[in-house]
Amino acid sequence: MNFMKLLALVAAAVAVLLPFSVFADPFTIKDVAGREVTFDKPVERVILGEGRMLYAIAPIEKDDPFAKIVGWRNDLWTTDKDGFNAYVEKFPKGKDLPFLGNLTDGTLQTETVVALHPDLMLLPIGNKKAADEVKLEEMLSKIGVKIVYIDFREHILANTEPSLKILGKLFGHEDRAEAVAAYWKEQMARVTDKLREANPKKPNVFMYRAAGLVECCGTFGPDNFGLMVDWAGGHNLGSDFLPGYTGSINAEQVVASNPDVVVVTGSNWSQTKDAKDFVNVGPAAAGTIDDSRKALDALVQNPAFTGSKAVADGNVHAIWHQFYTSPYQFVAVQQMAKWFHPDLFADLDPDATFKEFHEKFLPVAYQPGYWVDAKAGK
């Protein structure tokens, strides 16, 4: 059913869904879109407009990340099968939650939204344009559902900490949100402070975005992984060509740029239609890391890379794509810093950092395999 045609259905449900009691202790949050959103009662029923928001909710709702979730988009399943499995094995409720469609492609199942009686719909900031076009906020407000925008993707410096604190307020764990944000800063500083003091030469880095899902040469502009490259002491070549956080450049531009380092982003995309030749890195990928290395070696046989300094010197790597939409960016920054400046960061152990983060904040066990080098032992 067409999304716009469903507005009438939603309006008809208003009388049934309006709350019947008065709640104390209202609170207001300001989301990353700058909107002030007031709640009359604690949030109890939440829809995730992106399933990978679980990465940020899990350290805040450690005892049960699904406790307040009543529905979510299926992107965690399609883009991080092993991560999905880790959570639903620990919390079987996750398997039974209904999947909703994607607001940006018009497949959002509005009947399901209504039937789930949510208090809150969490959306990534990248969905705001689509939400405004279909007047989603106006429609949901009629049945008492609030929309809050968070962001771990488009403006990660400006929005990661505020988004964590928003989630802490919404889920009633502000202390945990503060602790996660403090850990994020502490781990970032282990790289940025040393770089500031040493001021080493920055290698030219090409980020090959979502290889196997996106044709060459998808990459990142001056935010997201592009900014992480800068934080790690590299120069992100995509920033020379792209104004936004993501986009594509042609192979000739890559050849002319002659990167010193190539970093491919990968994940377990086996559930994604048309995915092929991807590099499986992420939770539990350590068990098949030789296959991941072979896939990486095959990808850089592309003429865009074969003549590059990166390939000649063996500075070709793959890293978990989902660092780009989670508050775990500090792990990617630490690992890339080791690739870019191996002597300066010889004593840094990103694997140990992420393991510690799991032990402190996450309800699932750490399973290594989040990166791989094109040559064993690099």
C-alpha positions in Angstrom: 0.0 0.0 0.0 1.3 3.5 -0.9 2.7 5.4 2.1 0.6 8.5 1.5 -2.6 6.5 1.2 -1.9 5.1 4.6 -2.2 8.5 6.3 -6.0 8.1 6.5 -5.6 4.7 8.2 -3.3 6.2 10.8 -5.6 9.1 11.5 -8.4 6.6 12.0 -6.4 4.9 14.7 -6.0 8.0 16.8 -9.0 7.4 19.1 -7.8 3.9 19.9 -4.2 4.8 20.6 -4.4 8.0 22.6 -3.2 7.5 26.1 -5.9 7.4 28.8 -3.8 8.4 31.9 -1.9 11.4 32.9 1.8 10.9 33.5 4.2 12.9 35.7 7.7 14.1 35.2 7.7 15.2 31.6 11.1 15.8 30.0 12.4 17.4 26.9 15.4 16.5 24.7 16.9 18.4 21.8 17.7 16.0 18.9 20.5 16.4 16.4 18.1 18.1 14.0 17.7 20.9 16.5 14.1 19.9 17.4 12.9 20.1 21.0 10.8 17.0 21.7 8.8 16.7 25.0 7.7 13.4 26.5 5.0 13.2 29.1 6.2 9.9 30.5 9.2 7.5 30.3 9.7 6.0 26.9 8.5 2.3 26.9 8.0 1.3 23.3 10.5 2.2 20.6 10.8 1.6 16.9 14.2 1.8 15.3 14.2 3.4 11.9 17.6 1.8 11.4 18.4 -1.6 12.9 22.1 -0.7 13.4 21.0 1.8 16.0 21.4 -1.3 18.2 25.1 -0.6 18.2 24.5 2.6 20.2 21.6 1.3 22.3 23.4 -1.8 23.5 26.0 -0.1 25.7 23.3 2.1 27.2 20.7 -0.7 27.7 23.3 -3.4 28.5 21.0 -5.6 30.5 18.6 -6.1 27.6 19.0 -3.9 24.5 15.7 -5.1 23.2 13.7 -4.3 26.4 11.9 -1.4 24.8 12.3 -2.2 21.2 9.0 -3.2 19.5 10.1 -3.1 15.8 13.1 -2.3 13.7 14.4 -2.1 10.1 16.1 -5.2 8.9 19.5 -3.6 8.0 21.4 -5.2 10.9 20.4 -8.6 9.4 21.3 -7.7 5.9 24.6 -5.8 6.5 26.0 -7.5 9.6 24.6 -11.0 9.8 27.1 -12.1 12.5 26.4 -9.1 14.7 22.7 -9.7 14.3 23.2 -13.4 15.3 25.3 -12.5 18.3 22.5 -10.3 19.7 19.5 -12.5 19.0 21.3 -15.6 20.4 21.8 -13.7 23.6 18.4 -12.0 23.5 15.9 -14.3 21.6 13.3 -11.6 21.7 15.2 -9.9 18.9 14.3 -12.7 16.5 10.6 -12.1 17.0 10.6 -8.3 16.5 8.8 -7.3 13.2 11.0 -5.8 10.5 9.8 -2.5 9.1 10.6 -1.1 5.7 12.9 1.8 4.8 11.5 5.3 5.0 13.8 6.5 2.3 12.7 4.0 -0.4 9.0 4.2 0.5 8.7 0.7 1.9 8.0 1.7 5.5 5.1 -0.5 6.7 2.9 2.1 8.2 0.2 -0.4 9.3 2.9 -2.1 11.4 3.9 1.2 12.9 0.4 1.8 14.0 -0.2 -1.7 15.3 3.0 -1.6 17.4 1.7 1.3 19.5 5.1 3.0 19.9 5.9 6.0 22.1 9.0 6.8 20.0 10.4 6.4 16.5 14.2 6.8 16.4 15.4 7.9 12.9 18.9 8.6 11.5 19.3 12.2 10.5 19.7 11.1 6.9 16.0 10.1 6.9 14.7 13.6 7.8 14.2 14.8 4.2 12.1 11.7 3.4 10.2 12.1 6.7 9.4 15.7 5.9 8.3 14.9 2.4 5.7 12.5 3.6 4.8 14.6 6.7 5.7 11.7 9.0 6.1 13.8 12.1 2.6 15.4 11.6 1.1 12.0 11.0 2.6 10.2 14.0 2.0 13.1 16.4 -1.7 12.5 15.9 -1.3 9.1 17.6 1.1 10.3 20.3 4.2 9.0 18.7 7.4 11.2 18.9 10.2 11.2 16.4 13.8 11.8 17.5 16.8 12.1 15.2 20.2 10.8 16.1 23.4 10.5 14.0 26.5 8.4 14.0 27.1 8.7 10.3 26.8 12.1 8.6 28.5 14.4 11.1 30.3 12.2 13.6 32.3 14.8 15.4 29.3 17.1 16.0 26.7 14.4 16.7 28.2 11.2 18.2 28.4 12.5 21.8 25.0 14.3 21.7 23.4 11.2 20.1 24.7 9.0 23.0 23.4 11.5 25.6 20.0 11.7 23.8 19.8 7.9 24.0 20.8 7.9 27.6 18.0 10.3 28.4 15.4 8.4 26.4 16.3 5.0 27.8 16.8 6.3 31.4 20.5 5.6 31.6 22.2 9.0 31.4 25.1 7.8 33.6 25.9 5.0 31.2 25.7 7.4 28.2 28.1 9.7 29.9 30.5 6.8 30.6 30.4 5.6 27.0 31.1 9.2 25.8 34.0 9.5 28.2 35.5 6.3 27.0 35.1 7.4 23.4 37.1 10.6 24.1 39.7 8.8 26.1 40.4 6.3 23.4 40.4 8.9 20.6 43.0 10.9 22.6 45.4 8.0 22.6 45.8 8.7 18.9 45.2 12.4 18.5 47.4 13.5 21.4 50.3 11.5 20.1 49.9 12.7 16.5 49.7 16.3 17.7 53.0 15.9 19.5 54.8 13.9 16.8 53.3 15.7 13.8 54.3 12.9 11.3 53.9 13.2 7.5 50.4 12.1 6.5 50.1 9.3 4.0 47.6 9.7 1.1 44.8 7.2 1.9 42.0 6.0 -0.4 39.0 4.5 1.3 37.2 2.0 -0.9 33.7 2.2 0.4 31.5 -1.0 0.7 33.5 -3.0 -1.8 31.3 -5.7 -3.2 28.2 -3.6 -2.7 29.4 -0.4 -4.4 31.2 -0.3 -7.7 34.7 1.2 -7.8 35.3 3.7 -6.8 32.9 4.4 -4.0 34.6 6.4 -1.2 34.1 8.9 1.7 34.3 12.7 1.7 35.4 14.8 4.6 33.2 13.2 7.2 32.6 9.7 8.5 35.5 7.4 7.5 37.1 10.4 5.7 37.2 12.2 9.1 38.4 9.0 10.8 41.3 8.9 8.3 42.3 12.4 9.3 42.0 11.6 13.0 44.3 8.6 12.4 47.0 10.8 10.9 46.2 10.3 7.2 45.1 12.4 4.3 41.7 11.2 3.0 41.9 11.5 -0.8 38.1 11.4 -1.1 37.9 14.8 0.6 39.7 16.3 -2.4 36.8 15.4 -4.6 33.6 15.0 -2.6 31.7 17.7 -0.5 29.5 15.2 1.4 30.4 12.3 3.6 30.0 9.7 0.8 30.1 9.4 -3.0 32.1 8.0 -5.8 35.1 9.1 -7.9 36.2 7.5 -11.2 39.1 5.1 -11.4 41.3 7.5 -13.3 41.2 9.9 -10.3 42.3 7.1 -8.0 45.2 6.2 -10.4 46.3 9.9 -10.6 46.1 10.2 -6.8 48.4 7.2 -6.4 47.5 6.4 -2.8 50.1 5.4 -0.2 47.4 3.3 1.6 44.2 1.7 0.4 41.6 0.7 3.0 38.5 -1.2 1.9 35.4 -1.4 4.1 33.7 -4.7 4.3 31.2 -6.7 6.3 29.2 -9.9 6.2 26.8 -8.9 3.4 25.8 -12.5 2.6 22.1 -11.5 3.2 22.2 -8.5 0.9 20.9 -8.9 -2.6 23.5 -8.6 -5.3 26.4 -8.5 -2.9 29.5 -10.2 -4.3 33.2 -10.2 -3.9 32.9 -8.5 -0.5 35.5 -8.7 2.2 34.0 -10.3 5.3 35.4 -8.5 8.3 33.5 -8.0 11.6 32.4 -10.0 14.6 33.5 -13.6 14.3 35.3 -13.1 11.0 38.6 -14.2 12.5 37.6 -17.8 11.9 37.6 -17.2 8.1 40.2 -14.5 7.9 42.2 -16.3 5.2 39.1 -16.1 2.9 38.7 -12.4 3.7 42.4 -11.8 2.8 41.9 -13.6 -0.5 38.8 -11.5 -1.3 40.8 -8.4 -0.5 43.7 -9.4 -2.7 41.2 -10.0 -5.5 39.6 -6.6 -5.1 42.8 -4.7 -5.5 43.5 -6.4 -8.8 41.2 -3.6 -10.1 43.3 -1.4 -12.5 42.4 1.6 -10.3 44.8 0.1 -7.7 47.3 -2.2 -9.4 49.9 0.5 -10.2 49.5 2.3 -6.9 52.2 2.8 -4.2 49.8 1.1 -1.8 49.8 -2.2 -3.6 53.5 -2.1 -4.3 54.3 -1.5 -0.7 51.7 -3.9 0.7 49.7 -1.2 2.4 46.3 -2.6 1.5 43.8 -3.4 4.3 40.1 -4.0 5.0 38.1 -2.8 8.0 34.6 -3.3 9.3 32.2 -1.1 7.4 29.8 -0.8 10.3 32.3 1.4 12.2 30.8 4.1 10.0 27.3 4.0 11.7 28.1 3.3 15.3 29.8 5.0 18.3 32.7 2.7 17.9 34.7 5.0 15.6 37.6 5.1 18.1 38.5 1.5 17.3 38.7 2.2 13.6 40.8 5.3 14.3 43.3 3.3 16.4 43.6 0.5 13.9 44.1 2.9 11.0 46.7 4.9 13.0 48.7 1.7 13.3 48.5 1.2 9.5 49.4 4.8 8.7 52.2 5.2 11.4 53.2 1.7 12.5 56.3 2.8 14.5 54.6 5.7 16.3 51.7 3.4 17.4 53.6 0.1 17.8 52.3 -0.2 21.4 48.7 0.5 20.6 46.4 -2.6 20.5 42.9 -1.8 19.0 41.9 -5.4 19.4 42.4 -5.1 23.2 40.6 -1.7 23.2 37.5 -3.2 21.5 37.6 -6.2 23.8 37.7 -4.0 26.8 34.8 -1.9 25.5 32.8 -5.1 25.1 33.6 -6.2 28.7 32.8 -2.8 30.1 29.7 -1.8 28.1 28.3 -4.5 25.8 26.1 -7.5 26.6 27.7 -9.7 24.0 31.1 -11.3 24.0 33.9 -9.9 21.9 34.6 -11.9 18.7 37.7 -10.7 16.8 38.0 -10.3 13.0 37.2 -6.6 12.4 40.1 -6.0 10.0 42.6 -7.8 7.8 45.7 -7.0 5.8 46.2 -8.0 2.2 49.5 -9.7 3.1 49.7 -12.0 6.1 51.7 -10.5 8.8 51.5 -6.9 7.8 
